[in-house]
Amino acid sequence: MNSLESMLERNKDFAAQQSAEGTLMPSLPRALPNVKAIIIGCADMRVDPAHVLGIKPGEAVVIRNIGGRITPGLLEQLSLLGRIGEVAREIPGGGGEFHIIVLQHTDCGITRLAGDSAMLAHYFQIQEGELKQKAVTDPREAIAGDVKSLRAIPALPGEWLISGLIYDVATGLVEIVAPPAAIRAASIPIDQGRSSGASRVA
């Protein structure tokens, strides 16, 4: 049995188990309210969020690319996901707590491309002189930068929680680099802010 045949056999077991448990999700609109997070992760075969974070089917939307980075291509995918939700007329998470998680890791292959500035500049669609800000050799700094980039996207709901995690491939453990926090702080109505200020002065 070759590798593909082995995967297909495992799929049969998966389908039988999901069917028996009644957890198959043939309807996208019915599945969307159960989604709890969007996970942006690396394509590295060692860092599958389903295994690293124990994600169950239907619990999260997972987008993976080289490095788990925020790129123009990834932003386009987020935009498409938003539009899919609009067309399906359902809100991810059903309007409750919802997370965007940036998951990067140690010993990432993208760090080995630090010398290929032209390739990386094309990947991020920036000038080579701007690559330093992408911190490709430092995953913790890269996570902080990518979380900041996501916070600057006005189309993302301000109440969604965003966090940044790093997975250590040597220990199997995940560390919080950017703690979960609302994308944008709740705004205070002008009148309320004035009255609060007046009471403090008084």
GROMACS elastic network, one bead per residue, 0.5 to 0.9 nm:
[ bonds ]
;  ai    aj funct       b0    kb
    1     4     6  0.81032   500
    1     5     6  0.58669   500
    1     6     6  0.63414   500
    2     5     6  0.53564   500
    2     6     6  0.62526   500
    2     7     6  0.88179   500
    3     6     6  0.51030   500
    3     7     6  0.63198   500
    3     8     6  0.87734   500
    4     7     6  0.50593   500
    4     8     6  0.62558   500
    4     9     6  0.86847   500
    5     8     6  0.50798   500
    5     9     6  0.62663   500
    5    10     6  0.86977   500
    6     9     6  0.51609   500
    6    10     6  0.63479   500
    6    11     6  0.87022   500
    7    10     6  0.50644   500
    7    11     6  0.62062   500
    7    12     6  0.88424   500
    8    12     6  0.64768   500
    8    13     6  0.88963   500
    9    12     6  0.52072   500
    9    13     6  0.66629   500
    9    14     6  0.87886   500
   10    13     6  0.50821   500
   10    14     6  0.61790   500
   10    15     6  0.86503   500
   11    15     6  0.60200   500
   11    16     6  0.84592   500
   12    15     6  0.51470   500
   12    16     6  0.61270   500
   12    17     6  0.85646   500
   13    16     6  0.51757   500
   13    17     6  0.61375   500
   13    18     6  0.85936   500
   14    17     6  0.51852   500
   14    18     6  0.60807   500
   14    19     6  0.84609   500
   15    18     6  0.51795   500
   15    19     6  0.59736   500
   15    20     6  0.84638   500
   15    24     6  0.81862   500
   16    19     6  0.51721   500
   16    20     6  0.60793   500
   16    21     6  0.86031   500
   17    20     6  0.51132   500
   17    21     6  0.61450   500
   17    22     6  0.84777   500
   17    23     6  0.86448   500
   18    21     6  0.51345   500
   18    22     6  0.59429   500
   18    23     6  0.51856   500
   18    24     6  0.56521   500
   19    22     6  0.50094   500
   19    23     6  0.64060   500
   19    24     6  0.61001   500
   20    23     6  0.79015   500
   21    24     6  0.81262   500
   22    25     6  0.86482   500
   23    57     6  0.82593   500
   23    58     6  0.89951   500
   24    57     6  0.85798   500
   24    58     6  0.89986   500
   25    28     6  0.71670   500
   25    30     6  0.77133   500
   25    31     6  0.62797   500
   25    57     6  0.88997   500
   25    58     6  0.77311   500
   26    30     6  0.84365   500
   26    31     6  0.82006   500
   27    30     6  0.53989   500
   27    31     6  0.62568   500
   27    32     6  0.88992   500
   28    32     6  0.61373   500
   28    88     6  0.74805   500
   29    32     6  0.54986   500
   29    33     6  0.76367   500
   29    85     6  0.80790   500
   29    88     6  0.55080   500
   29    89     6  0.72019   500
   29    90     6  0.59923   500
   29    91     6  0.89092   500
   30    33     6  0.66305   500
   30    34     6  0.79327   500
   30    90     6  0.81207   500
   31    34     6  0.56247   500
   31    35     6  0.70497   500
   31    58     6  0.67112   500
   31    59     6  0.89815   500
   31    92     6  0.87129   500
   32    35     6  0.54357   500
   32    36     6  0.89254   500
   32    58     6  0.80277   500
   32    85     6  0.77387   500
   32    88     6  0.86763   500
   32    90     6  0.63598   500
   32    91     6  0.66199   500
   32    92     6  0.50383   500
   32    93     6  0.65729   500
   32    94     6  0.73002   500
   33    36     6  0.80561   500
   33    90     6  0.67437   500
   33    91     6  0.60757   500
   33    95     6  0.76424   500
   33    96     6  0.87661   500
   34    58     6  0.68021   500
   34    59     6  0.63292   500
   34    60     6  0.84637   500
   34    92     6  0.70695   500
   34    93     6  0.53344   500
   34    94     6  0.68203   500
   35    38     6  0.81458   500
   35    58     6  0.60383   500
   35    60     6  0.51888   500
   35    61     6  0.71579   500
   35    92     6  0.56027   500
   35    94     6  0.79656   500
   35    98     6  0.80082   500
   36    58     6  0.86421   500
   36    59     6  0.56164   500
   36    60     6  0.56556   500
   36    61     6  0.83293   500
   36    92     6  0.71556   500
   36    93     6  0.51746   500
   36    94     6  0.88385   500
   36    96     6  0.84843   500
   36    97     6  0.71030   500
   36    98     6  0.52174   500
   36    99     6  0.64223   500
   36   100     6  0.89239   500
   37    59     6  0.70236   500
   37    61     6  0.63346   500
   37    62     6  0.83634   500
   37    92     6  0.81644   500
   37    93     6  0.76832   500
   37    97     6  0.87760   500
   37    98     6  0.55150   500
   37   100     6  0.55928   500
   37   101     6  0.71224   500
   38    60     6  0.55787   500
   38    62     6  0.58446   500
   38    63     6  0.75015   500
   38    98     6  0.82139   500
   38    99     6  0.63075   500
   38   101     6  0.62220   500
   38   102     6  0.86039   500
   39    49     6  0.77221   500
   39    60     6  0.67929   500
   39    61     6  0.61587   500
   39    63     6  0.62045   500
   39    64     6  0.81811   500
   39    99     6  0.80871   500
   39   100     6  0.59100   500
   39   102     6  0.60770   500
   39   103     6  0.69032   500
   40    61     6  0.85538   500
   40    62     6  0.60729   500
   40    64     6  0.58493   500
   40    65     6  0.80177   500
   40    68     6  0.57338   500
   40    69     6  0.74731   500
   40    70     6  0.82078   500
   40    74     6  0.87352   500
   40   100     6  0.75822   500
   40   101     6  0.60738   500
   40   103     6  0.59022   500
   40   104     6  0.82431   500
   41    44     6  0.86299   500
   41    47     6  0.77762   500
   41    48     6  0.79683   500
   41    49     6  0.73309   500
   41    62     6  0.72312   500
   41    63     6  0.62131   500
   41    65     6  0.66122   500
   41    66     6  0.82676   500
   41    67     6  0.71435   500
   41    69     6  0.74206   500
   41   101     6  0.82786   500
   41   102     6  0.62668   500
   41   104     6  0.59146   500
   41   105     6  0.87486   500
   42    45     6  0.84309   500
   42    47     6  0.67623   500
   42    48     6  0.80145   500
   42    63     6  0.82693   500
   42    64     6  0.50190   500
   42    65     6  0.51012   500
   42    66     6  0.53404   500
   42    69     6  0.74724   500
   42   103     6  0.71972   500
   42   104     6  0.61479   500
   42   105     6  0.78000   500
   42   108     6  0.82924   500
   43    46     6  0.84930   500
   43    47     6  0.72927   500
   43    48     6  0.77665   500
   43    63     6  0.87755   500
   43    64     6  0.50763   500
   43    66     6  0.54246   500
   43    67     6  0.69909   500
   43    68     6  0.70323   500
   44    47     6  0.55815   500
   44    48     6  0.75066   500
   44    64     6  0.86169   500
   44    65     6  0.83639   500
   44    66     6  0.73615   500
   44    67     6  0.78726   500
   44    68     6  0.89750   500
   44   108     6  0.75558   500
   44   109     6  0.76945   500
   45    48     6  0.64552   500
   46    52     6  0.88214   500
   46   169     6  0.72780   500
   47    50     6  0.86798   500
   47    51     6  0.77017   500
   47    52     6  0.64999   500
   47   103     6  0.88678   500
   47   104     6  0.83792   500
   47   105     6  0.76047   500
   47   167     6  0.76627   500
   47   169     6  0.78188   500
   48    51     6  0.55436   500
   48    52     6  0.60241   500
   48    53     6  0.83208   500
   48    64     6  0.89653   500
   49    53     6  0.53270   500
   49    54     6  0.70176   500
   49    55     6  0.65933   500
   49    62     6  0.76412   500
   49   103     6  0.82104   500
   50    53     6  0.58267   500
   50    54     6  0.51121   500
   50    56     6  0.67985   500
   50    57     6  0.83591   500
   50    60     6  0.89928   500
   50    62     6  0.87722   500
   51    55     6  0.67741   500
   52    55     6  0.79683   500
   52   167     6  0.80505   500
   52   172     6  0.74719   500
   52   173     6  0.81127   500
   52   174     6  0.80143   500
   53   174     6  0.84835   500
   55    58     6  0.83673   500
   55    59     6  0.62960   500
   55    60     6  0.69845   500
   56    59     6  0.54511   500
   56    60     6  0.77371   500
   57    60     6  0.75008   500
   58    61     6  0.75724   500
   63    68     6  0.81548   500
   63    74     6  0.78037   500
   63    77     6  0.83230   500
   63    78     6  0.89283   500
   64    67     6  0.82425   500
   64    68     6  0.59291   500
   64    69     6  0.85392   500
   64    74     6  0.86775   500
   65    68     6  0.52304   500
   65    69     6  0.68948   500
   65    74     6  0.80120   500
   66    69     6  0.68899   500
   66   108     6  0.86998   500
   66   109     6  0.77985   500
   66   110     6  0.66488   500
   67    70     6  0.89384   500
   67   104     6  0.65343   500
   67   105     6  0.80689   500
   67   108     6  0.65659   500
   67   109     6  0.72246   500
   67   110     6  0.56997   500
   67   111     6  0.84711   500
   67   136     6  0.82802   500
   67   139     6  0.87066   500
   68   102     6  0.71239   500
   68   103     6  0.64823   500
   68   104     6  0.56260   500
   68   105     6  0.85965   500
   68   143     6  0.89947   500
   69    74     6  0.79412   500
   69   102     6  0.80298   500
   69   103     6  0.88603   500
   69   104     6  0.79559   500
   69   124     6  0.87439   500
   69   142     6  0.79585   500
   69   143     6  0.80903   500
   69   146     6  0.68193   500
   70    73     6  0.81231   500
   70    74     6  0.60368   500
   70    75     6  0.69299   500
   70   102     6  0.88229   500
   70   124     6  0.80926   500
   70   146     6  0.57982   500
   70   147     6  0.85490   500
   70   149     6  0.75585   500
   70   150     6  0.78174   500
   71    74     6  0.51417   500
   71    75     6  0.62673   500
   71    76     6  0.86542   500
   71   123     6  0.73034   500
   71   124     6  0.53116   500
   71   125     6  0.76736   500
   72    75     6  0.50669   500
   72    76     6  0.62287   500
   72    77     6  0.87632   500
   72   123     6  0.85034   500
   72   124     6  0.67455   500
   72   125     6  0.70934   500
   73    76     6  0.51415   500
   73    77     6  0.64966   500
   73    78     6  0.89162   500
   73   123     6  0.87064   500
   73   124     6  0.85202   500
   74    77     6  0.50187   500
   74    78     6  0.63880   500
   74    79     6  0.87113   500
   75    78     6  0.50232   500
   75    79     6  0.62707   500
   75    80     6  0.86971   500
   75   150     6  0.89831   500
   76    79     6  0.50185   500
   76    80     6  0.62732   500
   76    81     6  0.86713   500
   77    80     6  0.50108   500
   77    81     6  0.61665   500
   77    82     6  0.86157   500
   78    81     6  0.50326   500
   78    82     6  0.62457   500
   78    83     6  0.86970   500
   79    82     6  0.51074   500
   79    83     6  0.63410   500
   79    84     6  0.87250   500
   79   155     6  0.85758   500
   80    83     6  0.50250   500
   80    84     6  0.61641   500
   80    85     6  0.86852   500
   81    84     6  0.50214   500
   81    85     6  0.63484   500
   81    86     6  0.87357   500
   82    85     6  0.51871   500
   82    86     6  0.64030   500
   82    87     6  0.88402   500
   82   156     6  0.89785   500
   83    87     6  0.62146   500
   83    88     6  0.85082   500
   84    87     6  0.51494   500
   84    88     6  0.60368   500
   84    89     6  0.83549   500
   84    90     6  0.89197   500
   85    88     6  0.50291   500
   85    89     6  0.58615   500
   85    90     6  0.55063   500
   85    91     6  0.62147   500
   85    92     6  0.72164   500
   86    90     6  0.66076   500
   86    91     6  0.77774   500
   87    90     6  0.79853   500
   88    91     6  0.86272   500
   90    93     6  0.88573   500
   90    94     6  0.71850   500
   91    94     6  0.51109   500
   91    95     6  0.59504   500
   92    95     6  0.67337   500
   92    96     6  0.84307   500
   92    98     6  0.75842   500
   93    96     6  0.55369   500
   93    97     6  0.66851   500
   93    98     6  0.59372   500
   94    97     6  0.84914   500
   94    98     6  0.89081   500
   95    98     6  0.78453   500
   97   159     6  0.82937   500
   97   160     6  0.69679   500
   97   161     6  0.76464   500
   98   159     6  0.82006   500
   98   160     6  0.53248   500
   98   161     6  0.61451   500
   98   162     6  0.86459   500
   99   160     6  0.57735   500
   99   162     6  0.56418   500
   99   163     6  0.75972   500
   99   180     6  0.79937   500
   99   182     6  0.89657   500
  100   160     6  0.71852   500
  100   161     6  0.61653   500
  100   163     6  0.65037   500
  100   164     6  0.86204   500
  100   180     6  0.87828   500
  101   147     6  0.87309   500
  101   161     6  0.83219   500
  101   162     6  0.58291   500
  101   163     6  0.50644   500
  101   164     6  0.57912   500
  101   165     6  0.71977   500
  101   180     6  0.84244   500
  102   143     6  0.68434   500
  102   146     6  0.76928   500
  102   147     6  0.71039   500
  102   162     6  0.78354   500
  102   163     6  0.62540   500
  102   165     6  0.60449   500
  102   166     6  0.83438   500
  103   143     6  0.78311   500
  103   163     6  0.86306   500
  103   164     6  0.60684   500
  103   166     6  0.57537   500
  103   167     6  0.71314   500
  103   174     6  0.89000   500
  104   108     6  0.79822   500
  104   139     6  0.66096   500
  104   140     6  0.82890   500
  104   142     6  0.85529   500
  104   143     6  0.70338   500
  104   164     6  0.79507   500
  104   165     6  0.63555   500
  104   167     6  0.62390   500
  105   108     6  0.60640   500
  105   139     6  0.66422   500
  105   140     6  0.86740   500
  105   165     6  0.80114   500
  105   168     6  0.58230   500
  105   169     6  0.68939   500
  105   174     6  0.85873   500
  106   138     6  0.88040   500
  106   139     6  0.68832   500
  106   166     6  0.71526   500
  106   167     6  0.64013   500
  106   168     6  0.53041   500
  106   169     6  0.60621   500
  106   170     6  0.81688   500
  107   110     6  0.86224   500
  107   111     6  0.74327   500
  107   112     6  0.89225   500
  107   139     6  0.89593   500
  107   168     6  0.82004   500
  107   169     6  0.72362   500
  107   170     6  0.89466   500
  108   111     6  0.57938   500
  108   112     6  0.77028   500
  108   137     6  0.85992   500
  108   139     6  0.81448   500
  109   112     6  0.54539   500
  109   113     6  0.72668   500
  110   113     6  0.52546   500
  110   114     6  0.71931   500
  110   120     6  0.88498   500
  110   136     6  0.65511   500
  110   137     6  0.76636   500
  111   114     6  0.55943   500
  111   115     6  0.89444   500
  111   136     6  0.55289   500
  111   138     6  0.77987   500
  111   139     6  0.86538   500
  112   115     6  0.74880   500
  112   116     6  0.86483   500
  112   136     6  0.88234   500
  112   137     6  0.79580   500
  113   116     6  0.52266   500
  113   117     6  0.76571   500
  113   119     6  0.82030   500
  113   120     6  0.74153   500
  113   136     6  0.82039   500
  113   137     6  0.88084   500
  114   117     6  0.64819   500
  114   120     6  0.77610   500
  114   136     6  0.66018   500
  114   137     6  0.68299   500
  115   118     6  0.87434   500
  115   120     6  0.89050   500
  116   119     6  0.54947   500
  116   120     6  0.63178   500
  116   121     6  0.86266   500
  117   120     6  0.51248   500
  117   121     6  0.58988   500
  117   122     6  0.84881   500
  117   128     6  0.59919   500
  117   129     6  0.88479   500
  117   131     6  0.74650   500
  118   121     6  0.51353   500
  118   122     6  0.62326   500
  118   123     6  0.86402   500
  118   127     6  0.85048   500
  118   128     6  0.63862   500
  119   122     6  0.52087   500
  119   123     6  0.62156   500
  119   124     6  0.88178   500
  120   124     6  0.61929   500
  120   125     6  0.80908   500
  120   126     6  0.85234   500
  120   128     6  0.78448   500
  120   131     6  0.75993   500
  121   124     6  0.53012   500
  121   125     6  0.55220   500
  121   126     6  0.51220   500
  121   127     6  0.57160   500
  121   128     6  0.52169   500
  121   129     6  0.85642   500
  121   130     6  0.79984   500
  121   131     6  0.65885   500
  122   126     6  0.65868   500
  122   127     6  0.80109   500
  122   128     6  0.84880   500
  123   126     6  0.79996   500
  124   127     6  0.86859   500
  124   131     6  0.84404   500
  124   134     6  0.85698   500
  126   129     6  0.82238   500
  126   130     6  0.64627   500
  126   131     6  0.73891   500
  127   130     6  0.53885   500
  127   131     6  0.70793   500
  128   131     6  0.54607   500
  128   132     6  0.84941   500
  129   132     6  0.72186   500
  130   133     6  0.60700   500
  130   134     6  0.76606   500
  131   134     6  0.53399   500
  131   135     6  0.72885   500
  131   136     6  0.80893   500
  132   135     6  0.55965   500
  132   136     6  0.77845   500
  133   136     6  0.84904   500
  133   142     6  0.82832   500
  133   145     6  0.78290   500
  134   137     6  0.87334   500
  134   138     6  0.89398   500
  134   141     6  0.82461   500
  134   142     6  0.60328   500
  134   145     6  0.71586   500
  134   146     6  0.83002   500
  135   138     6  0.54097   500
  135   139     6  0.71620   500
  135   140     6  0.86406   500
  135   141     6  0.61219   500
  135   142     6  0.51245   500
  135   143     6  0.89264   500
  135   145     6  0.81916   500
  136   139     6  0.67651   500
  136   141     6  0.85126   500
  136   142     6  0.64886   500
  137   141     6  0.87384   500
  137   142     6  0.81745   500
  138   141     6  0.54875   500
  138   142     6  0.60708   500
  138   143     6  0.86804   500
  139   143     6  0.59715   500
  139   144     6  0.85812   500
  139   166     6  0.74145   500
  140   143     6  0.51533   500
  140   144     6  0.63831   500
  140   145     6  0.87172   500
  140   164     6  0.86574   500
  140   165     6  0.84371   500
  140   166     6  0.71122   500
  140   177     6  0.65650   500
  140   178     6  0.89667   500
  141   144     6  0.51285   500
  141   145     6  0.62125   500
  141   146     6  0.86184   500
  141   177     6  0.89512   500
  142   145     6  0.51108   500
  142   146     6  0.60858   500
  142   147     6  0.85622   500
  143   146     6  0.51167   500
  143   147     6  0.60694   500
  143   148     6  0.85005   500
  143   163     6  0.89712   500
  143   164     6  0.58237   500
  143   165     6  0.74184   500
  143   166     6  0.79409   500
  143   177     6  0.72988   500
  143   178     6  0.76244   500
  144   147     6  0.52716   500
  144   148     6  0.62468   500
  144   149     6  0.87239   500
  144   164     6  0.70473   500
  144   177     6  0.73429   500
  144   178     6  0.65627   500
  145   148     6  0.50858   500
  145   149     6  0.62324   500
  145   150     6  0.88107   500
  146   150     6  0.63064   500
  146   151     6  0.86798   500
  146   164     6  0.84331   500
  147   150     6  0.51897   500
  147   151     6  0.63241   500
  147   152     6  0.88909   500
  147   162     6  0.71616   500
  147   163     6  0.69655   500
  147   164     6  0.66012   500
  147   178     6  0.76622   500
  148   151     6  0.51302   500
  148   152     6  0.65823   500
  149   152     6  0.53057   500
  149   153     6  0.70834   500
  150   153     6  0.54691   500
  150   154     6  0.88629   500
  150   156     6  0.80973   500
  150   162     6  0.83050   500
  150   183     6  0.79038   500
  151   154     6  0.77456   500
  151   156     6  0.79606   500
  151   158     6  0.84243   500
  151   162     6  0.80594   500
  151   182     6  0.88523   500
  151   183     6  0.52521   500
  151   184     6  0.69652   500
  152   156     6  0.87476   500
  152   183     6  0.84036   500
  152   184     6  0.88680   500
  153   156     6  0.59331   500
  154   157     6  0.76321   500
  154   158     6  0.80541   500
  155   158     6  0.85607   500
  156   159     6  0.86808   500
  156   160     6  0.76557   500
  156   183     6  0.78023   500
  157   160     6  0.56961   500
  157   183     6  0.73593   500
  157   184     6  0.81998   500
  158   161     6  0.80839   500
  158   182     6  0.62578   500
  158   185     6  0.70992   500
  158   186     6  0.75502   500
  159   181     6  0.86917   500
  159   182     6  0.51874   500
  159   183     6  0.61985   500
  159   184     6  0.66691   500
  159   185     6  0.77137   500
  159   186     6  0.75841   500
  160   181     6  0.79540   500
  160   182     6  0.54269   500
  160   183     6  0.58595   500
  160   184     6  0.82666   500
  161   180     6  0.55908   500
  161   183     6  0.58437   500
  161   184     6  0.88858   500
  162   178     6  0.81651   500
  162   179     6  0.77838   500
  162   180     6  0.51446   500
  162   181     6  0.55814   500
  162   182     6  0.62373   500
  162   183     6  0.59980   500
  163   176     6  0.77230   500
  163   177     6  0.76998   500
  163   178     6  0.51103   500
  163   179     6  0.52344   500
  163   181     6  0.67317   500
  164   175     6  0.87382   500
  164   176     6  0.62236   500
  164   177     6  0.53574   500
  164   179     6  0.66934   500
  164   180     6  0.75869   500
  165   174     6  0.64646   500
  165   175     6  0.56461   500
  165   177     6  0.53442   500
  165   178     6  0.67650   500
  165   179     6  0.83415   500
  166   173     6  0.84627   500
  166   174     6  0.55867   500
  166   175     6  0.53155   500
  166   176     6  0.65330   500
  166   177     6  0.66645   500
  167   170     6  0.88454   500
  167   171     6  0.84769   500
  167   172     6  0.67259   500
  167   173     6  0.58420   500
  167   175     6  0.64122   500
  167   176     6  0.89909   500
  168   171     6  0.55809   500
  168   172     6  0.55219   500
  168   173     6  0.55667   500
  168   174     6  0.62593   500
  168   175     6  0.78615   500
  169   172     6  0.53240   500
  169   173     6  0.75790   500
  170   173     6  0.82259   500
  171   174     6  0.87163   500
  176   179     6  0.60342   500
  176   180     6  0.87323   500
  178   181     6  0.84407   500
  180   183     6  0.89628   500
  181   184     6  0.82494   500
  181   185     6  0.86303   500
  182   185     6  0.61786   500
  182   186     6  0.83408   500
  184   187     6  0.83882   500
  187   190     6  0.89320   500
  188   191     6  0.84238   500
  188   192     6  0.66484   500
  188   193     6  0.60909   500
  189   192     6  0.52621   500
  189   193     6  0.61156   500
  189   194     6  0.86676   500
  190   193     6  0.50786   500
  190   194     6  0.61923   500
  190   195     6  0.86878   500
  191   194     6  0.51384   500
  191   195     6  0.62231   500
  191   196     6  0.85990   500
  192   195     6  0.51520   500
  192   196     6  0.60788   500
  192   197     6  0.84754   500
  193   196     6  0.51525   500
  193   197     6  0.60977   500
  193   198     6  0.85719   500
  194   197     6  0.50583   500
  194   198     6  0.60772   500
  194   199     6  0.86260   500
  195   199     6  0.61662   500
  195   200     6  0.86354   500
  196   199     6  0.51994   500
  196   200     6  0.62937   500
  196   201     6  0.87323   500
  197   200     6  0.51578   500
  197   201     6  0.62749   500
  197   202     6  0.86114   500
  198   201     6  0.51378   500
  198   202     6  0.60920   500
